[in-house]
Amino acid sequence: MLTSTVNITSKLPHVGTTIFTIMSGLANECKAINLSQGFPNFAVSPALIELINKSMCDGMNQYSPMPGLITLREAIAKKTLLRFGAQYNPETEITITSGGTQALFTAIMATVSKGDEVIIFDPAYDSYAPAVELAGGVPIHIALMPPNFNIDWNEVQQTISTQTRMIIINNPGNPSSQVLTKDDMIALQKITDGTNIIVLSDEVYEHIIFDGQQHQSVSMFPQLAARSLVVYSFGKTFHATGWKMGYILGPQMLMTEFRKVHQFNVFSANTPIQAALSVFLSDENNYNYLEKFFAQKRDYFASMLLSSRFKILPCCGSYFQLLDYSAITTEHDKDYAIRMTKENGVASIPVSAFYKNGTDNKLLRFCFAKDDATLQAAAERLCKI
Ligand SMILES: Cc1ncc(COP(=O)(O)O)c(C=O)c1O
């Protein structure tokens, strides 16, 4: 082992190993069923793999243009028009990224400056606040509470100050699994009207939305779209989180700034996968089945837990089910998640990890993007508790 001879001041002094790494590590160690991290355990479409293979064999193995292959940007423009009635220019308003997280990070780096305030709704995906801090900004957290995690837009209005540079929304939400409605979007449009606030909309779970609801993308609301950067993930949509592929949409002025940072951050994303996605994305059938597919998984998992001592929270979108364990123990959620992994063999994520102030609502998050046998085995273990 090397002993470092230099001293550095940490840029993220409060950040340690993330709970995802801890819980997945523990799951492996204990040979537990891992429903902690948000990744599917079923296969990627063989047709998509075949297309990537072909792209590589055809020589698509060098840097793509910095904003991404134009064929893929055109396919995204078509998809966005079809789904949301929103027009984005593939030349200037769409950029391919190395996953949703890179898009979020680059968007924040490009637009948030020292002292800028960024409103984040907790429980929040864990990359938002550190990215804001690295950009010199100040995360301002608004805590949303179970079971519905509704946003009080009056509270948001009161939280906005002259320093507010950005509001980050996540729809459908991880870990809340809640979905923003048209009224939410109209309220957001109203309170940002006449301000200089950028909306960063994380829509990586756009296709995982249940019970006949329609995904309300910010891109569907022209006034909002004009101030928004919108983030998507091919990893989430095509069961391939390990590929780290995604994209971002936004008006030219914002996208120009985004690309200035993107070019020095990654320059460009994986070329053969982009080439394959250009073809694959053009067929709606490759994503239109997702709502039904994941609704079945949600319902399958929840139905098996009806006889358990857990309370099942409403799950409106995303592939996460929250379970309230307050009838079982008063332990802190992190302690209980660890004990459950060790003693009962099921790994989850304690929801307090998604709150800045560590609010413990006695909730654990379980990822149900798993094959039926895994969900059944996990549910059987949970029902024995
Ligand atoms: C809300 C949210 N945004 C972004 C991401 C990251 O997407 P990607 O894997 O494409 O970087 C995740 C992944 O878990 C997520 O849950």
The ligand as an SDF file (V2000), in Angstrom:
LIG
                    3D

 16 16  0  0  0  0  0  0  0  0999 V2000
  -33.1660    9.5060  -10.6270 C   0  0  0  0  0  0  0  0  0  0  0  0
  -31.9820    9.0120  -11.3760 C   0  0  0  0  0  0  0  0  0  0  0  0
  -31.3580    9.8330  -12.2260 N   0  0  0  0  0  0  0  0  0  0  0  0
  -30.2820    9.4350  -12.9250 C   0  0  0  0  0  0  0  0  0  0  0  0
  -29.7910    8.1660  -12.8000 C   0  0  0  0  0  0  0  0  0  0  0  0
  -28.5620    7.7510  -13.5550 C   0  0  0  0  0  0  0  0  0  0  0  0
  -28.7650    7.2940  -14.8180 O   0  0  0  0  0  0  0  0  0  0  0  0
  -27.5230    6.6210  -15.5890 P   0  0  0  0  0  0  0  0  0  0  0  0
  -27.3560    5.2500  -15.0420 O   0  0  0  0  0  0  0  0  0  0  0  0
  -27.9340    6.6690  -17.0120 O   0  0  0  0  0  0  0  0  0  0  0  0
  -26.3330    7.4920  -15.2980 O   0  0  0  0  0  0  0  0  0  0  0  0
  -30.3960    7.2720  -11.9080 C   0  0  0  0  0  0  0  0  0  0  0  0
  -29.8380    5.9240  -11.6960 C   0  0  0  0  0  0  0  0  0  0  0  0
  -30.1390    5.2230  -10.7720 O   0  0  0  0  0  0  0  0  0  0  0  0
  -31.5320    7.7090  -11.1890 C   0  0  0  0  0  0  0  0  0  0  0  0
  -32.1650    6.8880  -10.3400 O   0  0  0  0  0  0  0  0  0  0  0  0
  1  2  1  0
  2  3  1  0
  2 15  2  0
  3  4  2  0
  4  5  1  0
  5  6  1  0
  5 12  2  0
  6  7  1  0
  7  8  1  0
  8  9  2  0
  8 10  1  0
  8 11  1  0
 12 13  1  0
 12 15  1  0
 13 14  2  0
 15 16  1  0
M  END
$$$$
